[in-house]
């Protein structure tokens, strides 16, 4: 696949050069210019569709991580939620989310920019040629699907934090509301050319817009639900072993693979220089995140903690996502290293506060999402990306995302209930909620 992508990018670059040459040479026939433009458009769109597929694979990665870190008796329940998440996410984004997030000319101008807007239900590509959409970068349909994958990812972050005690029905309703309404509303502030975009707040691929928005919701869910039975006893943290360490490792590597599309696709074209640069900074941050997660856990816990290595990798990936295109490879190493350190102490802090997060989602996505966004203000090559502006964006998202998520969970708790019964939680959700177990060994007599 690497050779194919390289060939495609080189071809795209050559086509781009031919377009410029054709534009500068009046004697070239218009048909040649059109052919070159269509070729570049096709190459860009193919890359964006591939990036979309890679982001989609991240849902399998999340499923692996959550099922691997979760207890054996809840494996089916966890996988059930992770299977429903992209289904609900894409459907709600189709019906209403895409138009809320990118209101276009229908935006209501508040606070100096498009603060909120709505352009109708469903999708409508209009009647103009696809090549005119985003100036020949990719089609309207590719844009929807790529952005829809991001929306579903925000909900998946919540799933891991509240695992093993939340009702499936409550989770489904929360996902419906959060992905359908809250996420696109918040996303419009920056990616929909809203008020934060006017302030030059920067978030390249979603350290805040995706990861911390999901992280704030995860924190709210953990607080409303409370810890799992027997997690905190007499001031001590009781370890609840996961069902499969190999599955968790596979999940993390699938997520790392998916980040090639998550960050690489956020270049929003097949530009060879831009895409390859972003993938380098992304991978370097993942490496130092995992390395310093390991070293920090070794110093603190006096053991070679694989879980912290895995979460360190994810922490580095989340941390670099906001500024992958505006920081140097050397700076990406530093950003990943800091993320790998703080994810360990964040997890420790969560346990001290008796906030039971099964997979460490709050520490990975919220804590490191905030760090990555602020790091843009410290290291960005663009002088317009100031620390104060980045801090303003972080505060604005936290001030809205957390209270709304908390309110949704609280209302669900008071109406339909959010937590399974004590009997179901102790005996396992698989048998009671789903009627099957995730791991079954049959002996032939």
VOPAGU-2260 file (C-alpha; in pm, 1 decimal, decimal comma):
REM VOPAGU-2260
SITE   aa  ch    i         X         Y         Z
SITE  UNK   A    0       0,0       0,0       0,0
SITE  UNK   A    1     292,1     234,4      75,0
SITE  UNK   A    2     419,6     210,8    -283,6
SITE  UNK   A    3      74,1     274,4    -419,4
SITE  UNK   A    4      24,3     581,4    -201,8
SITE  UNK   A    5     367,5     713,8    -291,8
SITE  UNK   A    6     299,5     670,8    -659,9
SITE  UNK   A    7     -36,8     839,1    -623,2
SITE  UNK   A    8     111,3    1135,9    -437,0
SITE  UNK   A    9     391,4    1177,3    -688,8
SITE  UNK   A   10     139,5    1159,8    -968,3
SITE  UNK   A   11     -73,1    1419,5    -790,5
SITE  UNK   A   12     228,0    1649,0    -758,4
SITE  UNK   A   13     312,4    1608,0   -1126,2
SITE  UNK   A   14     -45,3    1684,2   -1222,5
SITE  UNK   A   15     -39,8    1994,2   -1004,0
SITE  UNK   A   16     274,5    2111,9   -1183,7
SITE  UNK   A   17     109,7    2050,2   -1519,0
SITE  UNK   A   18    -189,5    2258,3   -1414,6
SITE  UNK   A   19      36,5    2552,0   -1325,8
SITE  UNK   A   20     232,7    2517,7   -1648,5
SITE  UNK   A   21     -85,5    2497,9   -1851,5
SITE  UNK   A   22    -225,6    2805,2   -1683,3
SITE  UNK   A   23      92,2    2998,8   -1761,5
SITE  UNK   A   24     100,7    2891,5   -2128,5
SITE  UNK   A   25    -182,2    3043,2   -2338,0
SITE  UNK   A   26    -103,2    2814,0   -2630,4
SITE  UNK   A   27    -208,4    2503,2   -2433,0
SITE  UNK   A   28    -555,6    2385,7   -2529,8
SITE  UNK   A   29    -830,9    2429,9   -2264,7
SITE  UNK   A   30    -901,4    2055,5   -2280,4
SITE  UNK   A   31    -548,2    1982,7   -2153,4
SITE  UNK   A   32    -600,3    2214,1   -1856,7
SITE  UNK   A   33    -932,4    2045,4   -1780,3
SITE  UNK   A   34    -776,4    1700,4   -1799,9
SITE  UNK   A   35    -497,5    1798,9   -1560,8
SITE  UNK   A   36    -744,3    1954,2   -1316,8
SITE  UNK   A   37    -962,8    1645,0   -1322,6
SITE  UNK   A   38    -659,2    1424,7   -1265,1
SITE  UNK   A   39    -554,4    1626,8    -960,3
SITE  UNK   A   40    -912,7    1629,9    -834,3
SITE  UNK   A   41    -932,2    1251,9    -867,2
SITE  UNK   A   42    -600,9    1195,1    -687,5
SITE  UNK   A   43    -704,2    1423,3    -400,6
SITE  UNK   A   44   -1043,0    1257,9    -369,2
SITE  UNK   A   45    -896,3     906,4    -369,4
SITE  UNK   A   46    -663,5    1001,5     -84,7
SITE  UNK   A   47    -949,4    1157,9     112,7
SITE  UNK   A   48   -1163,0     846,0      68,2
SITE  UNK   A   49    -873,0     629,2     182,5
SITE  UNK   A   50    -824,2     857,0     483,9
SITE  UNK   A   51   -1194,9     819,0     558,5
SITE  UNK   A   52   -1156,4     440,9     555,9
SITE  UNK   A   53    -860,7     464,9     793,3
SITE  UNK   A   54   -1061,6     675,6    1038,5
SITE  UNK   A   55   -1341,1     420,3    1012,8
SITE  UNK   A   56   -1094,9     146,7    1113,7
SITE  UNK   A   57   -1035,8     342,8    1435,1
SITE  UNK   A   58   -1375,1     221,9    1556,4
SITE  UNK   A   59   -1240,0    -132,2    1545,9
SITE  UNK   A   60    -938,0      -6,6    1737,0
SITE  UNK   A   61   -1155,6     150,6    2006,8
SITE  UNK   A   62   -1356,8    -170,9    2028,0
SITE  UNK   A   63   -1037,8    -372,4    2077,8
SITE  UNK   A   64    -897,7    -139,5    2343,0
SITE  UNK   A   65   -1222,4    -122,1    2538,0
SITE  UNK   A   66   -1297,2    -494,5    2518,7
SITE  UNK   A   67    -938,2    -577,7    2605,2
SITE  UNK   A   68    -926,2    -350,2    2910,4
SITE  UNK   A   69   -1279,1    -443,5    3020,1
SITE  UNK   A   70   -1365,5    -752,2    3220,2
SITE  UNK   A   71   -1445,0   -1078,7    3045,4
SITE  UNK   A   72   -1804,3   -1081,4    3171,6
SITE  UNK   A   73   -1878,7    -753,4    2987,6
SITE  UNK   A   74   -1705,8    -814,5    2653,6
SITE  UNK   A   75   -2019,9    -849,5    2440,8
SITE  UNK   A   76   -2175,2    -542,9    2602,1
SITE  UNK   A   77   -1870,2    -331,8    2520,7
SITE  UNK   A   78   -1853,9    -457,8    2162,4
SITE  UNK   A   79   -2228,2    -401,2    2123,0
SITE  UNK   A   80   -2192,0     -32,6    2216,3
SITE  UNK   A   81   -1889,9      10,7    1992,0
SITE  UNK   A   82   -2078,9    -140,8    1700,4
SITE  UNK   A   83   -2376,8      87,1    1751,1
SITE  UNK   A   84   -2168,4     402,6    1789,6
SITE  UNK   A   85   -2065,5     456,4    1423,6
SITE  UNK   A   86   -2415,8     355,1    1313,9
SITE  UNK   A   87   -2584,3     616,2    1532,6
SITE  UNK   A   88   -2308,5     869,9    1469,8
SITE  UNK   A   89   -2327,7     854,8    1090,7
SITE  UNK   A   90   -2708,1     851,1    1079,8
SITE  UNK   A   91   -2744,7    1153,2    1307,3
SITE  UNK   A   92   -2467,2    1335,2    1122,8
SITE  UNK   A   93   -2651,6    1265,6     797,6
SITE  UNK   A   94   -2988,0    1385,6     926,1
SITE  UNK   A   95   -2878,3    1702,8    1102,4
SITE  UNK   A   96   -2515,3    1714,2    1220,8
SITE  UNK   A   97   -2336,3    1797,9     895,3
SITE  UNK   A   98   -2556,8    2098,2     826,5
SITE  UNK   A   99   -2528,1    2221,7    1184,1
SITE  UNK   A  100   -2150,1    2201,3    1177,1
SITE  UNK   A  101   -2107,4    2362,7     835,0
SITE  UNK   A  102   -2397,1    2608,2     806,6
SITE  UNK   A  103   -2245,8    2809,9     522,9
SITE  UNK   A  104   -2455,1    3109,3     420,1
SITE  UNK   A  105   -2728,4    3010,1     663,3
SITE  UNK   A  106   -2519,7    3086,8     970,7
SITE  UNK   A  107   -2646,7    3323,4    1234,1
SITE  UNK   A  108   -2370,3    3579,2    1282,1
SITE  UNK   A  109   -2303,7    3618,5    1651,0
SITE  UNK   A  110   -1989,5    3715,3    1841,8
SITE  UNK   A  111   -1816,9    3814,9    1519,7
SITE  UNK   A  112   -1873,0    3491,0    1331,6
SITE  UNK   A  113   -2097,7    3195,9    1261,7
SITE  UNK   A  114   -2179,9    3095,1    1620,7
SITE  UNK   A  115   -2468,1    2871,5    1523,5
SITE  UNK   A  116   -2651,7    2792,6    1206,7
SITE  UNK   A  117   -2865,1    2540,9    1027,3
SITE  UNK   A  118   -2911,2    2464,4     659,0
SITE  UNK   A  119   -3176,7    2193,4     668,0
SITE  UNK   A  120   -3205,9    1819,0     712,0
SITE  UNK   A  121   -3018,8    1552,5     518,1
SITE  UNK   A  122   -2761,4    1607,7     245,2
SITE  UNK   A  123   -2776,3    1820,2     -65,7
SITE  UNK   A  124   -2477,2    1844,8    -298,0
SITE  UNK   A  125   -2650,5    2105,0    -512,3
SITE  UNK   A  126   -2624,8    2119,8    -889,7
SITE  UNK   A  127   -2272,8    2258,7    -937,2
SITE  UNK   A  128   -2000,7    2020,3   -1063,6
SITE  UNK   A  129   -1819,4    1825,8    -791,3
SITE  UNK   A  130   -1484,9    1972,5    -895,6
SITE  UNK   A  131   -1603,4    2317,5    -790,0
SITE  UNK   A  132   -1662,6    2198,0    -432,7
SITE  UNK   A  133   -1360,1    2286,0    -211,9
SITE  UNK   A  134   -1181,3    2416,2    -524,4
SITE  UNK   A  135   -1125,3    2075,5    -676,4
SITE  UNK   A  136    -991,0    1903,0    -365,0
SITE  UNK   A  137   -1264,0    1643,9    -309,0
SITE  UNK   A  138   -1639,5    1594,8    -346,7
SITE  UNK   A  139   -1925,6    1699,1    -122,0
SITE  UNK   A  140   -1997,4    1332,4     -49,4
SITE  UNK   A  141   -1639,3    1260,9      55,8
SITE  UNK   A  142   -1646,8    1566,1     279,3
SITE  UNK   A  143   -1960,7    1442,5     457,3
SITE  UNK   A  144   -1829,7    1091,6     513,7
SITE  UNK   A  145   -1487,2    1206,2     633,3
SITE  UNK   A  146   -1636,3    1453,4     881,1
SITE  UNK   A  147   -1899,7    1201,3     988,5
SITE  UNK   A  148   -1627,9     959,0    1097,4
SITE  UNK   A  149   -1486,4    1228,3    1324,8
SITE  UNK   A  150   -1827,5    1287,9    1478,7
SITE  UNK   A  151   -1874,0     920,3    1562,2
SITE  UNK   A  152   -1526,0     910,6    1716,7
SITE  UNK   A  153   -1625,2    1174,1    1973,8
SITE  UNK   A  154   -1899,1     941,3    2101,4
SITE  UNK   A  155   -1672,7     635,6    2107,1
SITE  UNK   A  156   -1444,8     813,5    2355,0
SITE  UNK   A  157   -1733,7     819,5    2602,5
SITE  UNK   A  158   -1805,1     449,1    2562,0
SITE  UNK   A  159   -1479,2     329,6    2715,1
SITE  UNK   A  160   -1495,7     555,9    3018,7
SITE  UNK   A  161   -1846,7     449,5    3125,3
SITE  UNK   A  162   -1811,7      81,2    3035,9
SITE  UNK   A  163   -1932,2    -207,3    3252,3
SITE  UNK   A  164   -2215,8     -25,5    3430,4
SITE  UNK   A  165   -2409,3     194,8    3187,8
SITE  UNK   A  166   -2738,8      88,3    3033,8
SITE  UNK   A  167   -2718,3      37,3    2657,9
SITE  UNK   A  168   -3041,8     233,4    2613,7
SITE  UNK   A  169   -2904,2     532,4    2805,1
SITE  UNK   A  170   -2581,1     522,6    2608,5
SITE  UNK   A  171   -2771,7     516,9    2279,3
SITE  UNK   A  172   -2984,1     817,2    2373,4
SITE  UNK   A  173   -2679,2    1009,0    2491,7
SITE  UNK   A  174   -2491,8     932,5    2168,4
SITE  UNK   A  175   -2790,2    1038,7    1961,7
SITE  UNK   A  176   -2810,2    1377,3    2132,1
SITE  UNK   A  177   -2438,3    1443,8    2171,3
SITE  UNK   A  178   -2332,1    1350,2    1818,9
SITE  UNK   A  179   -2643,9    1484,5    1651,4
SITE  UNK   A  180   -2659,2    1822,5    1823,6
SITE  UNK   A  181   -2376,4    1905,3    2065,6
SITE  UNK   A  182   -2069,7    1796,8    1869,0
SITE  UNK   A  183   -2163,9    1975,0    1542,1
SITE  UNK   A  184   -2266,5    2287,7    1730,5
SITE  UNK   A  185   -1928,3    2302,6    1903,5
SITE  UNK   A  186   -1744,8    2204,0    1586,8
SITE  UNK   A  187   -1897,3    2494,6    1397,4
SITE  UNK   A  188   -1712,6    2738,7    1622,1
SITE  UNK   A  189   -1385,9    2652,0    1448,5
SITE  UNK   A  190   -1429,5    2419,1    1150,8
SITE  UNK   A  191   -1756,5    2582,5    1047,7
SITE  UNK   A  192   -1578,1    2918,0    1026,3
SITE  UNK   A  193   -1735,9    3043,0    1347,2
SITE  UNK   A  194   -1630,5    3283,6    1618,1
SITE  UNK   A  195   -1324,1    3089,1    1736,2
SITE  UNK   A  196   -1199,9    3062,7    1380,3
SITE  UNK   A  197   -1228,3    3441,0    1355,2
SITE  UNK   A  198   -1004,5    3465,5    1663,3
SITE  UNK   A  199    -739,4    3246,3    1491,3
SITE  UNK   A  200    -790,6    2959,8    1734,8
SITE  UNK   A  201    -623,3    2657,5    1577,1
SITE  UNK   A  202    -701,4    2288,7    1595,6
SITE  UNK   A  203    -571,3    2106,8    1289,7
SITE  UNK   A  204    -741,1    1768,8    1332,0
SITE  UNK   A  205    -929,4    1776,7    1659,9
SITE  UNK   A  206    -728,5    1763,4    1984,5
SITE  UNK   A  207   -1004,4    1984,4    2123,1
SITE  UNK   A  208   -1288,9    1963,1    1872,3
SITE  UNK   A  209   -1298,4    1582,7    1876,0
SITE  UNK   A  210   -1090,8    1448,2    2163,4
SITE  UNK   A  211   -1154,5    1695,6    2442,5
SITE  UNK   A  212   -1519,9    1733,4    2341,3
SITE  UNK   A  213   -1549,1    1356,5    2379,5
SITE  UNK   A  214   -1331,7    1368,6    2691,1
SITE  UNK   A  215   -1550,2    1626,4    2864,0
SITE  UNK   A  216   -1852,0    1406,2    2796,7
SITE  UNK   A  217   -1664,3    1102,4    2929,0
SITE  UNK   A  218   -1582,3    1288,7    3250,1
SITE  UNK   A  219   -1945,1    1390,8    3294,0
SITE  UNK   A  220   -2059,6    1033,0    3242,4
SITE  UNK   A  221   -1809,1     895,6    3493,8
SITE  UNK   A  222   -1925,4    1145,8    3756,7
SITE  UNK   A  223   -2298,3    1083,2    3707,7
SITE  UNK   A  224   -2263,2     703,7    3692,6
SITE  UNK   A  225   -2023,1     663,8    3980,9
SITE  UNK   A  226   -1753,1     395,8    4008,0
SITE  UNK   A  227   -1801,7      25,1    3943,5
SITE  UNK   A  228   -1896,1    -186,2    4243,4
SITE  UNK   A  229   -1584,4    -283,5    4434,5
SITE  UNK   A  230   -1348,7     -51,4    4248,0
SITE  UNK   A  231   -1260,6     162,2    4550,3
SITE  UNK   A  232   -1257,8     -18,1    4886,8
SITE  UNK   A  233   -1125,7     123,9    5215,2
SITE  UNK   A  234    -930,2     392,7    5034,9
SITE  UNK   A  235    -761,1     145,3    4801,4
SITE  UNK   A  236    -794,1     103,3    4426,1
SITE  UNK   A  237    -897,5    -251,1    4341,3
SITE  UNK   A  238    -760,0    -376,3    4011,7
SITE  UNK   A  239   -1014,4    -532,1    3778,2
SITE  UNK   A  240    -814,4    -730,3    3521,6
SITE  UNK   A  241    -907,8    -688,3    3157,9
SITE  UNK   A  242   -1027,8    -972,7    2940,3
SITE  UNK   A  243    -746,9    -969,9    2684,7
SITE  UNK   A  244    -416,1    -788,0    2682,2
SITE  UNK   A  245    -342,6    -898,7    2322,9
SITE  UNK   A  246    -676,3    -752,3    2209,2
SITE  UNK   A  247    -595,3    -420,2    2376,4
SITE  UNK   A  248    -255,7    -409,6    2202,9
SITE  UNK   A  249    -415,5    -485,6    1865,7
SITE  UNK   A  250    -668,0    -208,6    1932,3
SITE  UNK   A  251    -397,4      48,7    2001,4
SITE  UNK   A  252    -206,7     -38,8    1684,6
SITE  UNK   A  253    -529,6     -15,0    1483,5
SITE  UNK   A  254    -586,1     330,4    1631,8
SITE  UNK   A  255    -231,6     433,4    1542,4
SITE  UNK   A  256    -295,4     311,2    1188,1
SITE  UNK   A  257    -622,8     501,0    1178,4
SITE  UNK   A  258    -443,7     819,8    1280,1
SITE  UNK   A  259    -269,6     815,0     941,1
SITE  UNK   A  260    -613,0     901,5     803,5
SITE  UNK   A  261    -725,2    1111,2    1100,4
SITE  UNK   A  262    -432,7    1353,6    1074,9
SITE  UNK   A  263    -314,7    1280,9     720,8
SITE  UNK   A  264    -663,4    1328,2     581,9
SITE  UNK   A  265    -698,7    1657,7     768,5
SITE  UNK   A  266    -458,3    1811,7     518,1
SITE  UNK   A  267    -778,3    1799,8     306,5
SITE  UNK   A  268    -592,6    1711,5     -11,8
SITE  UNK   A  269    -336,2    1466,1    -142,3
SITE  UNK   A  270     -60,1    1726,9    -122,2
SITE  UNK   A  271     260,0    1517,6     -95,2
SITE  UNK   A  272     459,4    1758,5     118,0
SITE  UNK   A  273     178,1    1844,9     357,0
SITE  UNK   A  274      55,5    1489,8     404,3
SITE  UNK   A  275     395,3    1328,4     453,0
SITE  UNK   A  276     504,7    1600,7     697,1
SITE  UNK   A  277     191,6    1553,7     907,7
SITE  UNK   A  278     239,4    1178,1     918,5
SITE  UNK   A  279     597,5    1222,0    1040,1
SITE  UNK   A  280     503,1    1454,9    1328,0
SITE  UNK   A  281     211,3    1227,1    1415,0
SITE  UNK   A  282     425,9     915,0    1437,5
SITE  UNK   A  283     707,5    1085,7    1625,7
SITE  UNK   A  284     467,2    1208,1    1893,8
SITE  UNK   A  285     318,8     859,4    1924,7
SITE  UNK   A  286     667,4     715,0    1976,1
SITE  UNK   A  287     771,5     954,0    2251,2
SITE  UNK   A  288     426,2     929,4    2407,1
SITE  UNK   A  289     463,7     555,4    2444,3
SITE  UNK   A  290     827,5     581,1    2556,1
SITE  UNK   A  291     762,4     838,2    2827,3
SITE  UNK   A  292     443,8     662,7    2935,0
SITE  UNK   A  293     660,0     357,2    2997,2
SITE  UNK   A  294     936,5     551,7    3175,7
SITE  UNK   A  295     697,3     749,1    3395,7
SITE  UNK   A  296     506,1     436,2    3498,9
SITE  UNK   A  297     835,4     259,3    3571,3
SITE  UNK   A  298     942,5     538,7    3803,3
SITE  UNK   A  299     603,6     573,3    3974,6
SITE  UNK   A  300     480,3     212,7    3988,5
SITE  UNK   A  301     817,8      31,1    3983,8
SITE  UNK   A  302     700,6    -201,7    3705,8
SITE  UNK   A  303     698,5    -230,8    3328,7
SITE  UNK   A  304     337,8    -122,2    3280,5
SITE  UNK   A  305     213,6    -219,3    2934,3
SITE  UNK   A  306    -115,7     -36,4    2987,2
SITE  UNK   A  307      66,1     292,9    3034,3
SITE  UNK   A  308     277,6     229,9    2725,2
SITE  UNK   A  309     -41,4     178,1    2524,8
SITE  UNK   A  310    -215,9     481,8    2668,8
SITE  UNK   A  311     108,4     678,0    2626,2
SITE  UNK   A  312     100,5     605,5    2252,6
SITE  UNK   A  313    -258,8     725,9    2233,2
SITE  UNK   A  314    -173,5    1027,1    2448,3
SITE  UNK   A  315     101,7    1128,0    2206,9
SITE  UNK   A  316    -133,3    1089,8    1912,3
SITE  UNK   A  317    -402,8    1299,9    2076,8
SITE  UNK   A  318    -148,1    1562,2    2181,8
SITE  UNK   A  319      -4,1    1615,5    1834,1
SITE  UNK   A  320    -340,8    1623,0    1657,5
SITE  UNK   A  321    -402,0    1995,1    1712,4
SITE  UNK   A  322     -74,0    2113,8    1561,5
SITE  UNK   A  323      59,6    1830,8    1345,6
SITE  UNK   A  324     103,7    2061,9    1046,8
SITE  UNK   A  325     247,5    2367,3    1225,5
SITE  UNK   A  326     512,9    2221,2    1457,6
SITE  UNK   A  327     849,4    2075,5    1364,5
SITE  UNK   A  328     930,7    1704,5    1395,1
SITE  UNK   A  329    1158,5    1789,0    1688,0
SITE  UNK   A  330     879,0    1976,0    1863,5
SITE  UNK   A  331     643,2    1686,2    1798,3
SITE  UNK   A  332     881,7    1464,7    1995,3
SITE  UNK   A  333     851,8    1702,2    2290,7
SITE  UNK   A  334     472,9    1726,8    2263,0
SITE  UNK   A  335     442,8    1349,0    2262,5
SITE  UNK   A  336     682,5    1311,5    2555,9
SITE  UNK   A  337     487,0    1555,4    2773,6
SITE  UNK   A  338     162,7    1379,2    2679,8
SITE  UNK   A  339     313,1    1044,6    2779,9
SITE  UNK   A  340     406,1    1184,5    3120,5
SITE  UNK   A  341      83,2    1365,6    3202,4
SITE  UNK   A  342    -140,5    1075,8    3097,0
SITE  UNK   A  343       8,7     867,6    3381,4
SITE  UNK   A  344     -42,5    1134,9    3645,9
SITE  UNK   A  345    -389,3    1212,7    3513,3
SITE  UNK   A  346    -488,5     846,3    3554,9
SITE  UNK   A  347    -350,7     849,7    3909,5
SITE  UNK   A  348    -546,1    1167,3    3983,8
SITE  UNK   A  349    -868,3    1015,1    3850,6
SITE  UNK   A  350    -834,2     722,1    4091,1
SITE  UNK   A  351    -755,6     951,5    4383,7
SITE  UNK   A  352   -1081,3    1133,6    4311,0
SITE  UNK   A  353   -1259,9     797,7    4277,8
SITE  UNK   A  354   -1351,4     869,2    3918,0
SITE  UNK   A  355   -1365,8     524,6    3761,2
SITE  UNK   A  356   -1258,9     537,6    3396,0
SITE  UNK   A  357   -1226,6     182,4    3264,6
SITE  UNK   A  358    -984,6     256,4    2977,8
SITE  UNK   A  359    -834,8     590,7    3083,0
SITE  UNK   A  360   -1031,9     780,7    2819,3
SITE  UNK   A  361   -1048,4    1104,7    3018,5
SITE  UNK   A  362    -672,7    1106,3    3075,3
SITE  UNK   A  363    -591,7    1024,5    2712,4
SITE  UNK   A  364    -846,3    1233,6    2527,7
SITE  UNK   A  365    -931,3    1521,6    2760,9
SITE  UNK   A  366    -608,7    1583,9    2950,9
SITE  UNK   A  367    -383,2    1530,3    2650,0
SITE  UNK   A  368    -629,1    1699,3    2415,7
SITE  UNK   A  369    -600,8    2013,3    2625,5
SITE  UNK   A  370    -220,9    1984,3    2632,9
SITE  UNK   A  371    -199,7    1939,6    2256,2
SITE  UNK   A  372    -419,1    2241,0    2191,3
SITE  UNK   A  373    -215,3    2462,9    2423,5
SITE  UNK   A  374     106,5    2329,7    2268,5
SITE  UNK   A  375       3,0    2494,9    1941,7
SITE  UNK   A  376      30,0    2830,2    2117,8
SITE  UNK   A  377     378,7    2738,9    2237,1
SITE  UNK   A  378     531,9    2583,9    1926,3
SITE  UNK   A  379     332,4    2680,3    1617,7
SITE  UNK   A  380     525,7    2823,4    1324,5
SITE  UNK   A  381     234,6    3062,2    1266,0
SITE  UNK   A  382     264,8    3374,4    1484,9
SITE  UNK   A  383    -113,0    3419,5    1479,5
SITE  UNK   A  384    -154,2    3104,4    1690,9
SITE  UNK   A  385    -105,3    3254,9    2036,3
SITE  UNK   A  386    -119,2    3073,9    2368,4
SITE  UNK   A  387    -392,5    3306,0    2496,3
SITE  UNK   A  388    -614,6    3230,8    2197,1
SITE  UNK   A  389    -558,9    2857,5    2238,4
SITE  UNK   A  390    -639,4    2883,7    2608,0
SITE  UNK   A  391    -957,0    3074,5    2524,8
SITE  UNK   A  392   -1065,5    2796,8    2291,9
SITE  UNK   A  393    -993,0    2525,3    2547,7
SITE  UNK   A  394   -1188,9    2713,5    2814,3
SITE  UNK   A  395   -1482,8    2781,6    2581,8
SITE  UNK   A  396   -1519,2    2417,6    2484,3
SITE  UNK   A  397   -1491,5    2301,0    2842,9
SITE  UNK   A  398   -1742,1    2560,1    2964,0
SITE  UNK   A  399   -2004,0    2431,3    2720,4
SITE  UNK   A  400   -1925,6    2065,2    2649,1
SITE  UNK   A  401   -1901,9    1947,6    3009,6
SITE  UNK   A  402   -2221,2    2112,2    3145,9
SITE  UNK   A  403   -2427,6    1997,9    2848,3
SITE  UNK   A  404   -2298,6    1640,8    2870,8
SITE  UNK   A  405   -2354,1    1639,9    3246,2
SITE  UNK   A  406   -2708,3    1770,1    3200,7
SITE  UNK   A  407   -2790,4    1502,2    2943,2
SITE  UNK   A  408   -2658,7    1225,2    3169,6
SITE  UNK   A  409   -2834,8    1374,3    3472,6
SITE  UNK   A  410   -3171,3    1396,2    3296,4
SITE  UNK   A  411   -3132,0    1041,1    3169,6
SITE  UNK   A  412   -3051,1     928,3    3522,9
SITE  UNK   A  413   -3367,4    1089,5    3660,2
SITE  UNK   A  414   -3591,4     960,2    3380,7
SITE  UNK   A  415   -3492,3     629,3    3224,4
SITE  UNK   A  416   -3196,3     554,4    3449,5
SITE  UNK   A  417   -2834,9     527,5    3337,2
SITE  UNK   A  418   -2698,4     242,1    3545,6
SITE  UNK   A  419   -2769,6    -130,1    3530,6
SITE  UNK   A  420   -2886,8    -314,9    3840,7
SITE  UNK   A  421   -2637,7    -429,9    4102,9
SITE  UNK   A  422   -2711,1    -792,8    4019,2
SITE  UNK   A  423   -2639,8    -742,8    3649,1
SITE  UNK   A  424   -2321,3    -549,7    3716,7
SITE  UNK   A  425   -2181,4    -809,0    3957,0
SITE  UNK   A  426   -2270,1   -1111,7    3744,2
SITE  UNK   A  427   -2181,8    -946,7    3413,1
SITE  UNK   A  428   -2375,2    -761,8    3148,2
SITE  UNK   A  429   -2316,8   -1017,7    2874,7
SITE  UNK   A  430   -2537,2   -1289,6    3020,4
SITE  UNK   A  431   -2810,8   -1058,1    3148,6
SITE  UNK   A  432   -2824,8    -794,9    2874,4
SITE  UNK   A  433   -2727,4    -997,9    2567,3
SITE  UNK   A  434   -2772,0   -1363,7    2646,7
SITE  UNK   A  435   -2425,9   -1463,1    2523,9
SITE  UNK   A  436   -2069,5   -1443,8    2649,6
SITE  UNK   A  437   -1770,3   -1298,7    2471,6
SITE  UNK   A  438   -1545,4   -1593,3    2547,8
SITE  UNK   A  439   -1686,3   -1945,5    2549,8
SITE  UNK   A  440   -1484,9   -2264,4    2589,7
SITE  UNK   A  441   -1665,7   -2584,5    2494,2
SITE  UNK   A  442   -1520,6   -2916,0    2606,2
SITE  UNK   A  443   -1602,2   -3231,3    2410,1
SITE  UNK   A  444   -1648,9   -3528,2    2639,7
